[in-house]
Amino acid sequence: MHTSNKLASKKLAEASLESLYRIFTVPEAPDSTLGQIDQSISQNLAGFLQQHIVAAERDLADIERDFADPHIPEQPTFVSDQIQFVLDKLVAQSVHISAPSFVGHMTSALPYFMLPLSRIMMALNQNLVKVETSKAFTPMERQVIGMVHHLIYQQNDDFYQRWMHDRGHALGSFCSGGTIANLTALWAARNNVLAPQGDFAGLGQDGLLAGMQHYGYKGMAVLVSERGHYSLGKAADILGIGRRSLIGIETDANNKIRTDLLARKCDELKQQNIKVMAIVGIVGTSETGNVDPLDAMADIAAERGIHFHVDSAWGGPTLFSDKYRSLLKGIERADSVTLDAHKQLYVPMGAGICVFRNPETLSSVEHHAEYIIRKGSKDLGSHTVEGSRPGMAILVHSGLQIIGRQGYELLIDQGIEKARAFADMIKANPDFELISEPELNILTYRYAPADVQQALLAAPVNLRKEVNELLNGLTKRLQKTQRGLGRSFVSRTRLNPVKYDRDPVIVFRAVLANPLTTLDILTDMLAEQQEIADSPAIQELTGQIRQRLRGTEHHRE
Ligand SMILES: *Cc1c(COP(=O)(O)O)cnc(C)c1O
């Protein structure tokens, strides 16, 4: 039915004020294309996605041809024609993010209530930049910030009574995601380091150069483990200190920052008169889901008076779990903390939060404008990077209410436990190799036949490097084949495992956050990967690897 000749015979509508009024005022009929889609999405989203997202992968270059025309259409298009285009060309070629066998992404399934709620949010279209355009949404967003603040810092009721709705302060900043949250935290940290003093009006007014001259610094730096998220590099760039001033500290065998090296680097920089404006700890590294030793990092920061930021965009919600919260010990000592709501709070994309322990910290970035966000107003726009912002906080608020602490605890616990069970499954299979143990709910592994794994351990350095390189090609090939088949998905990344003396090793990365993913699904996925590995194309690669390993043995004899 949904044939392309419908598109080919597309009729153009006549632009008229009358039809424009209509699209602003009259809803689409229930039996129209859009009306039908609308119904089927509200009644059975999973079914809709199952039916409309095609499994087979089309070449991206091919898809680009559907989007090749740079001309804005002169005449209007009928809604039904455009919706048909959306179904055929866009929905069909989307990624099935929420499928329980797609365990490679940080975005997974959404609770059903998020859909109609998002619609209410869009219908109201409140703008959180100022109270004038958001009314109750501003106090609601302040409460959400307060609740996340409390999740992390556990201050007493008096504290929140005093600060949560204070017109001169904000306990944090609600934004579009972890990137902006990290930028906001480092922005505040930077401005506090180069605060107003004497005739220097502060960095915000006089700029970075004047600030460094005033304080006599030769440079500024941010320190994070080499596993730090790339958003920190962007922040270093935007904040004017430069990406090279984001210094990556080596990690240990468990992908955690080496605090001995961190402390040494801090002191070295001080010697060189380079001001460390922040140390960043990670809760849930993007690749392996590991947690930095936050307490030890907090000590290092406190002893030197450095801003301590924690990027818990991924792992922050682990705090909901009585069982696993202790993994994050020390987070309550951070000066600022990033948490992504669109990851493990199961909110649709576009929701991140940064909170500050001290209500004064964020004041260093405060800005005002006369026609909006006036001084002394409760407008949240005075403490945000972004200007106009949607009322996404309603989705976080609703998630926190409807799922509750105990609900999130269950989600977190089962994710971590599923990851551990999957790790056991991989370890029990001699042809797969677990590369990083899950600490939270992320793990990495690769396919490597038992005899190859054996031989690799005994191989001399050069041969080992060569074979790892060959295995990398195999892993890439296998992952792409699996993705192309469209039944299941893991992402892939490159690590430098200590086990192989830091040879670059390409791995599958599984993120176990979708509550609908079962152990059976994971068993099937491993079997599918084994099946792909047994295919002639991959067997040829495995054969080459074996030959390479045998070849050298032969030479040595
Ligand atoms: C996802 C993530 C970010 C970036 O967040 P966005 O929402 O993608 O902007 C930053 N840090 C960590 C650790 C993350 O997992």
PDBQT file of the ligand as one rigid body, heavy atoms in Angstrom, charges set to zero:
ROOT
HETATM    1  C1  LIG A 601      26.904  10.557  27.755  1.00  0.00    +0.000 C 
HETATM    2  C2  LIG A 601      28.010  11.124  28.517  1.00  0.00    +0.000 A 
HETATM    3  C3  LIG A 601      28.387  12.469  28.372  1.00  0.00    +0.000 A 
HETATM    4  C4  LIG A 601      27.760  13.391  27.350  1.00  0.00    +0.000 C 
HETATM    5  O1  LIG A 601      26.423  13.533  27.514  1.00  0.00    +0.000 OA
HETATM    6  P1  LIG A 601      25.470  13.953  26.308  1.00  0.00    +0.000 P 
HETATM    7  O2  LIG A 601      24.152  13.828  26.944  1.00  0.00    +0.000 OA
HETATM    8  O3  LIG A 601      25.722  12.972  25.201  1.00  0.00    +0.000 OA
HETATM    9  O4  LIG A 601      25.804  15.332  25.917  1.00  0.00    +0.000 OA
HETATM   10  C5  LIG A 601      29.415  12.946  29.154  1.00  0.00    +0.000 A 
HETATM   11  N1  LIG A 601      30.056  12.146  30.020  1.00  0.00    +0.000 NA
HETATM   12  C6  LIG A 601      29.734  10.845  30.170  1.00  0.00    +0.000 A 
HETATM   13  C7  LIG A 601      30.496  10.018  31.158  1.00  0.00    +0.000 C 
HETATM   14  C8  LIG A 601      28.702  10.293  29.425  1.00  0.00    +0.000 A 
HETATM   15  O5  LIG A 601      28.380   8.999  29.584  1.00  0.00    +0.000 OA
ENDROOT
TORSDOF 0
